[in-house]
């Protein structure tokens, strides 16, 4: 694998006029910036529509795109929107942070205006898109039902048979909600038209799009509603057990994710058909893909659905190598990165070695023990993707301000940090100099930002996934710095 570098920055963090980053001109400007700096990879977080808590790792669909990312100015340029349809939006709304509540109350109405104005003209294109997109009708139907029932989770929908997808009840609702179903199909058509145009532009500039796939799907999702047999649900179609991780570096009580556990026995019987569908879609969207919580394929942590915390779960055997043998046979072009952080057992290491996927190292984890720490640069191997930090970490600057004396002393001695040195520059330089084939730097670290720019604090809800970059922060000085790093370290 060729030595290369990338930047981690989610679509939501791009600059834009209307409250959240989009697939519009600033995304193209960022691709140009990457190309000018010699950076080969743009890593994003999952691109699905987000649910409660705004986490991209809890999506209403494992396949769908986030409607918030549709660029309104591009719709106007295509004649799909009129300026009057969105001129009431505040163009200066939260330039540095996403205001999800504002988006929730405004963006849906604008997309409805686009549908009213343009669906008739685009119906042929949308119908063609629907016919080629097998997951779309169930997602659109699910979304229309959520609108009808005031946004309630599908497990709380009426007991008239719609939760259980009884055919006669499904037919009744499909007829009554036909226009709303068409609307949600239309929105996905708009999203993927813009997404694939951006991806093509990036690829033409020799930039690879590095995506992210959560191992689990949300309980409140079109996936669990449409195919409940694939998950461990009880007769009322509620989870009997849920996913999470035990206490770790991030949280004393562990992390209670709440996602339903897969019915792995059934997946095996079907030849992992759903996983093949899922992976084919992901590799249409991305050039490279990180599988979040790869550990769960070797052994996963199962928690009772009524448990208050993740402290007292049980480890279970995952599908292991059989799943990846099937996927490699069916989709030979897989380019996967395994997120192998956490409870890495010999079983996990054997699975990773068997698959041959690169694992991850995080430089901010390197200085809390001793010289045997696997995250220290001298312990890195080539088949590795190295990060200064991930979306779950503080920024370098934020971490340094909170690190204990022993951790700071170890880092200072190991990296030879001078008294007035820029610790961000030192850690970025050390990352680029690593033997790891790929190094990924979060945009916040290049910008030398503190904890105010942290993307996520695991185990918390309400203040995450909000940071945004401003237009002015992509400077010529920063471009020259990154270009110099790539040239110096042959990346």
C-alpha positions in Angstrom: 0.0 0.0 0.0 1.3 3.4 -1.0 2.1 5.9 1.9 -0.5 8.5 2.0 -2.3 11.0 4.3 -5.8 12.1 4.7 -8.0 14.6 6.6 -10.9 13.6 8.8 -13.8 16.1 8.5 -17.4 15.2 8.3 -19.8 16.8 5.7 -21.6 18.6 8.6 -18.4 20.4 9.5 -18.0 22.2 6.2 -18.7 25.9 5.9 -22.1 26.8 4.5 -24.7 29.6 4.7 -27.6 27.7 6.1 -26.7 26.0 9.4 -24.8 22.8 8.4 -22.2 21.7 5.9 -23.5 20.4 2.6 -22.5 18.8 -0.7 -22.3 22.2 -2.3 -19.5 24.6 -3.4 -17.6 24.4 -0.1 -17.3 20.6 -0.4 -15.8 21.1 -3.9 -13.5 23.8 -2.5 -12.4 21.4 0.2 -11.6 18.8 -2.4 -9.5 21.4 -4.2 -7.7 22.2 -1.0 -6.9 18.5 -0.5 -5.5 18.2 -4.0 -3.4 21.3 -3.6 -1.9 19.9 -0.3 -1.0 16.5 -1.8 -3.6 14.9 0.5 -5.1 11.7 -1.0 -7.9 10.8 1.4 -11.0 12.6 2.7 -12.5 10.7 5.6 -16.1 11.4 6.6 -18.4 10.0 9.3 -21.5 8.0 8.4 -23.7 9.9 6.0 -27.1 8.6 7.0 -30.1 10.6 8.3 -29.6 11.1 12.0 -32.1 10.4 14.8 -32.3 11.4 18.4 -29.0 12.9 19.7 -27.9 13.8 16.1 -25.3 11.0 16.1 -24.3 9.8 12.6 -23.8 6.4 14.3 -27.6 6.2 15.1 -29.3 6.6 11.8 -32.8 6.0 10.5 -31.3 3.9 7.7 -28.0 2.2 7.0 -28.5 2.9 3.3 -30.1 6.4 3.1 -28.4 9.8 2.9 -28.9 12.7 5.3 -31.3 15.3 3.8 -29.6 18.1 5.7 -26.5 17.6 3.5 -28.5 18.5 0.3 -27.2 21.8 -0.9 -29.9 24.4 -1.5 -28.0 26.7 -3.8 -27.3 23.7 -6.1 -31.0 22.9 -6.2 -31.6 26.5 -7.2 -29.0 26.3 -9.9 -30.7 23.2 -11.2 -34.1 24.9 -11.2 -35.4 22.6 -8.5 -35.8 25.4 -5.9 -36.6 29.1 -6.2 -34.6 31.6 -4.1 -37.9 32.6 -2.5 -38.3 29.0 -1.2 -35.4 29.4 1.2 -34.6 33.2 1.4 -36.2 33.2 4.8 -33.4 31.0 6.3 -30.9 32.8 8.4 -27.7 32.8 6.3 -25.5 33.5 9.3 -27.0 30.9 11.6 -24.3 29.4 13.8 -21.3 29.6 11.5 -19.1 27.6 14.0 -21.7 25.1 15.3 -24.6 23.1 13.8 -28.0 24.0 15.3 -29.9 20.8 14.8 -33.1 22.1 16.3 -33.1 25.0 13.8 -32.5 22.5 11.0 -35.3 20.3 12.2 -37.8 23.1 12.1 -36.8 24.6 8.8 -35.1 22.2 6.3 -38.0 19.8 5.9 -40.3 22.6 4.7 -37.7 23.8 2.1 -37.4 20.3 0.7 -41.2 20.0 0.6 -41.2 23.3 -1.5 -38.6 21.7 -3.9 -40.9 18.6 -4.2 -44.0 20.7 -4.9 -42.1 22.8 -7.5 -40.2 20.1 -9.3 -41.4 16.5 -8.7 -43.6 16.4 -11.7 -40.7 17.3 -14.0 -38.3 14.9 -12.3 -40.7 12.0 -11.8 -39.1 9.9 -14.5 -35.7 10.3 -13.0 -36.9 9.6 -9.5 -38.8 6.5 -10.6 -35.7 5.2 -12.4 -33.7 5.8 -9.2 -36.3 4.0 -7.1 -36.3 1.0 -9.5 -32.5 0.7 -9.1 -32.4 1.2 -5.3 -34.0 -1.8 -3.6 -33.9 -0.4 0.0 -35.6 2.9 -1.0 -39.3 2.1 -0.8 -39.1 0.7 2.7 -37.1 3.7 3.8 -39.5 6.2 2.2 -42.5 4.3 3.6 -40.9 4.2 7.1 -40.2 8.0 6.9 -43.7 8.8 5.8 -45.1 6.8 8.7 -42.8 8.6 11.1 -44.1 11.9 9.8 -47.7 10.7 10.3 -47.1 9.5 13.8 -45.3 12.7 15.0 -41.8 11.3 14.8 -42.4 8.4 17.3 -40.1 5.4 17.1 -41.7 2.6 15.1 -41.9 0.4 18.2 -44.4 3.0 19.5 -46.6 3.1 16.4 -50.3 2.1 16.7 -51.2 -1.6 17.4 -53.3 -1.7 14.2 -50.8 -4.0 12.4 -48.4 -1.4 10.9 -45.7 -2.2 13.4 -45.9 -5.8 12.3 -46.2 -5.0 8.6 -49.5 -6.8 8.1 -50.2 -6.8 4.4 -53.7 -5.3 4.4 -52.7 -2.6 6.8 -49.5 -1.9 4.8 -51.7 -1.5 1.7 -54.0 1.0 3.4 -51.2 3.2 4.6 -49.3 3.0 1.4 -52.3 4.4 -0.5 -53.0 7.1 2.1 -49.4 8.2 2.3 -48.5 7.8 -1.4 -47.5 11.4 -1.9 -45.4 11.4 1.3 -43.6 8.3 0.2 -42.9 9.9 -3.2 -41.5 12.9 -1.3 -39.0 10.9 0.6 -37.9 9.0 -2.6 -37.5 12.4 -4.2 -35.3 13.7 -1.3 -33.0 10.6 -1.6 -32.8 11.1 -5.3 -31.5 14.7 -4.7 -29.1 13.6 -2.1 -27.4 10.9 -4.1 -27.3 13.0 -7.3 -25.2 15.5 -5.3 -23.2 12.9 -3.4 -22.1 10.9 -6.5 -21.3 14.2 -8.4 -19.0 15.2 -5.5 -17.4 11.8 -5.3 -16.7 11.8 -9.0 -15.1 15.2 -8.7 -12.9 14.0 -5.9 -11.9 10.9 -7.7 -11.0 13.0 -10.8 -8.6 14.9 -8.5 -7.1 11.6 -7.2 -8.9 12.0 -3.9 -10.4 8.9 -2.3 -13.6 9.2 -0.2 -13.0 7.2 3.0 -16.4 6.4 4.6 -17.5 4.9 7.9 -20.0 2.1 8.6 -21.3 1.5 12.1 -21.4 -2.2 12.8 -24.9 -1.9 14.2 -28.1 -0.3 13.0 -30.4 1.8 15.1 -33.5 0.2 16.7 -35.6 3.1 15.3 -34.6 2.5 11.7 -36.2 1.4 8.4 -33.8 -1.6 8.6 -35.2 -3.1 11.8 -38.8 -2.3 10.8 -38.5 -3.8 7.3 -36.5 -6.9 8.3 -37.1 -7.6 12.0 -36.1 -11.2 11.6 -32.5 -10.2 11.1 -32.3 -9.0 14.8 -32.9 -10.5 18.2 -36.4 -9.0 18.9 -39.1 -10.4 21.0 -42.7 -11.1 19.9 -43.6 -7.5 20.4 -40.7 -6.6 18.1 -38.7 -5.0 20.9 -35.1 -5.9 21.6 -34.4 -8.6 24.2 -30.8 -7.5 24.4 -28.8 -4.6 23.1 -25.3 -3.7 22.1 -22.6 -1.6 23.8 -19.1 -1.9 25.3 -17.9 -2.6 28.8 -16.2 0.1 31.0 -13.1 1.5 29.2 -10.8 4.5 28.6 -13.8 6.7 27.8 -16.5 5.8 30.4 -16.6 4.1 33.8 -20.0 2.5 33.2 -19.2 1.4 29.7 -21.3 2.6 26.7 -24.9 1.4 26.5 -25.6 2.0 22.8 -29.0 0.4 22.7 -28.8 -1.0 19.2 -30.4 -4.4 18.6 -28.1 -7.4 18.3 -28.0 -9.3 15.1 -29.6 -12.7 14.7 -26.3 -14.1 13.5 -27.6 -17.7 13.2 -30.2 -16.5 10.7 -27.7 -14.3 8.8 -25.5 -17.4 8.4 -28.4 -19.5 7.1 -29.1 -16.8 4.4 -25.5 -16.8 3.3 -25.1 -13.3 4.8 -27.3 -11.9 2.0 -28.2 -8.7 3.9 -24.5 -8.0 4.6 -23.7 -8.5 0.9 -26.4 -5.9 0.1 -25.1 -3.5 2.7 -21.5 -3.8 1.6 -22.3 -3.3 -2.0 -24.1 -0.1 -1.2 -21.3 1.1 1.0 -18.7 0.6 -1.7 -20.9 2.5 -4.2 -20.8 5.4 -1.8 -17.1 5.2 -0.7 -13.7 4.2 -2.1 -12.4 3.0 1.3 -14.5 2.1 4.3 -13.9 1.9 8.0 -15.9 -0.7 9.9 -16.7 0.8 13.3 -16.3 -1.6 16.2 -14.7 -4.3 14.1 -14.1 -6.2 17.3 -17.8 -7.1 17.4 -17.4 -9.5 14.5 -15.0 -11.6 16.6 -16.9 -11.2 19.9 -19.6 -8.8 20.8 -20.9 -7.4 24.1 -24.5 -8.2 24.8 -26.5 -6.3 27.5 -30.0 -6.9 28.8 -32.4 -4.5 27.2 -33.6 -3.3 30.6 -30.1 -2.8 32.1 -29.4 0.8 33.3 -25.7 0.7 32.3 -23.3 -1.4 30.3 -21.4 -2.7 33.3 -22.8 -6.2 33.5 -23.1 -7.5 29.9 -21.8 -10.7 28.4 -19.4 -11.5 25.7 -20.7 -13.6 22.8 -19.0 -15.1 19.7 -19.4 -13.1 16.5 -19.6 -14.5 13.0 -15.9 -14.4 12.6 -14.1 -15.3 9.4 -17.1 -16.9 7.6 -18.7 -13.5 7.1 -15.6 -11.9 5.6 -14.9 -14.9 3.4 -18.3 -14.5 1.9 -17.9 -10.8 1.5 -14.5 -11.1 -0.2 -15.8 -13.7 -2.6 -18.9 -11.6 -3.5 -17.2 -8.2 -3.5 -13.6 -8.7 -4.4 -12.8 -5.0 -4.5 -13.4 -4.4 -0.8 -11.0 -1.8 0.7 -11.7 -2.0 4.5 -10.1 -0.5 7.5 -10.9 -2.2 10.8 -11.6 0.0 13.8 -9.9 -2.4 16.3 -9.7 -0.1 19.3 -10.9 -1.3 22.7 -10.9 -4.9 24.1 -8.5 -6.4 21.5 -8.2 -10.1 22.3 -6.1 -12.8 20.6 -9.3 -13.8 18.8 -9.7 -10.3 17.4 -6.1 -10.2 16.3 -6.5 -13.6 14.5 -9.5 -12.4 12.6 -7.8 -9.1 11.6 -4.7 -11.1 10.4 -6.9 -13.5 8.5 -8.7 -10.7 6.7 -5.6 -8.7 6.1 -7.3 -5.4 6.8 -5.3 -2.5 8.3 -6.1 -1.7 11.9 -6.0 1.6 13.7 -3.6 3.4 16.1 -4.3 6.6 17.9 -1.4 8.8 18.9 -3.3 10.4 21.8 -3.5 6.9 23.4 0.3 6.4 23.3 1.5 8.2 26.4 -0.5 6.8 29.3 1.6 3.7 30.0 5.1 2.7 28.8 7.3 2.0 25.8 5.4 -1.1 25.0 2.3 0.9 24.2 1.0 -0.2 20.8 0.1 3.4 19.8 3.7 4.7 20.1 5.2 5.4 16.7 8.1 2.9 17.2 5.6 0.1 17.6 3.6 0.9 14.4 3.6 -1.5 11.5 3.0 -0.6 7.8 -0.5 -2.1 7.5 -1.9 0.5 9.9 -4.0 3.7 9.7 -2.7 6.1 12.3 -4.7 9.0 13.7 -3.7 11.8 16.0 -7.3 11.4 17.4 -10.7 10.2 16.2 -14.1 11.8 16.3 -14.4 10.3 19.9 -11.3 12.0 21.2 -10.5 15.5 22.3 -8.4 17.5 20.0 -4.6 17.5 20.5 -4.8 21.0 22.1 -7.7 20.0 24.3 -6.0 16.7 25.3 -2.7 18.4 26.2 -4.4 20.9 28.5 -6.1 18.1 30.5 -3.3 15.4 30.4 -1.7 14.5 33.7 1.8 15.3 34.6 3.1 11.8 33.9 1.5 11.7 30.5 2.8 15.1 29.6 6.3 14.2 30.8 6.3 10.9 28.8 5.1 12.7 25.6 7.6 15.5 26.1 10.6 13.1 26.6 9.5 10.8 23.8 8.8 13.5 21.2 11.4 15.9 22.5 8.9 18.7 22.8 10.6 22.0 23.6 9.4 24.4 26.3 7.6 26.7 23.8 6.9 24.1 21.1 3.6 23.8 19.3 2.4 20.4 20.6 0.0 20.1 17.7 2.8 20.5 15.2 4.9 18.0 17.1 2.3 15.3 17.2 1.3 15.8 13.5 4.9 15.6 12.5 5.4 12.4 14.5 2.3 10.9 12.8 3.6 11.7 9.4 7.0 10.1 10.2 5.4 6.9 11.4 5.9 3.6 9.5 2.1 3.4 9.1 1.1 3.4 5.5 -1.8 5.9 6.1 -2.0 8.8 8.5 -5.3 10.7 9.1 -5.4 14.1 10.8 -8.7 15.5 12.1 -9.2 19.0 10.6 -9.4 20.5 14.1 -5.8 19.4 14.8 -4.5 21.1 11.7 -6.4 24.2 12.8 -4.9 24.0 16.4 -8.3 24.1 18.0 -9.1 23.2 21.6 -11.9 21.3 23.3 -14.5 23.7 21.9 -14.0 21.9 18.6 -14.3 18.3 19.9 -16.7 16.3 17.7 -18.0 13.8 20.3 -17.7 12.9 23.9 -18.8 9.2 24.3 -21.6 8.6 26.8 -23.0 12.1 26.5 -25.9 13.5 24.5 -26.8 17.1 23.4 -23.5 18.9 22.7 -21.9 16.6 20.1 -21.5 16.5 16.3 -21.7 20.3 16.2 -18.3 21.7 15.2 -18.0 23.5 11.9 -15.1 25.1 10.1 -15.3 28.6 8.7 -14.3 29.6 5.2 -11.5 31.8 6.5 -9.7 28.8 8.1 -8.5 27.2 4.9 -5.5 29.5 4.5 -2.6 29.5 2.1 -0.3 29.0 5.1 -2.1 25.8 6.1 -2.1 24.6 2.5 1.7 25.1 2.4 2.2 23.4 5.8 0.3 20.2 4.8 2.0 20.1 1.3 5.4 20.3 3.0 4.5 17.5 5.4 3.4 15.2 2.5 6.5 15.9 0.5 8.9 15.5 3.4 7.5 12.2 4.5 6.8 10.8 1.0 3.1 10.7 1.4 
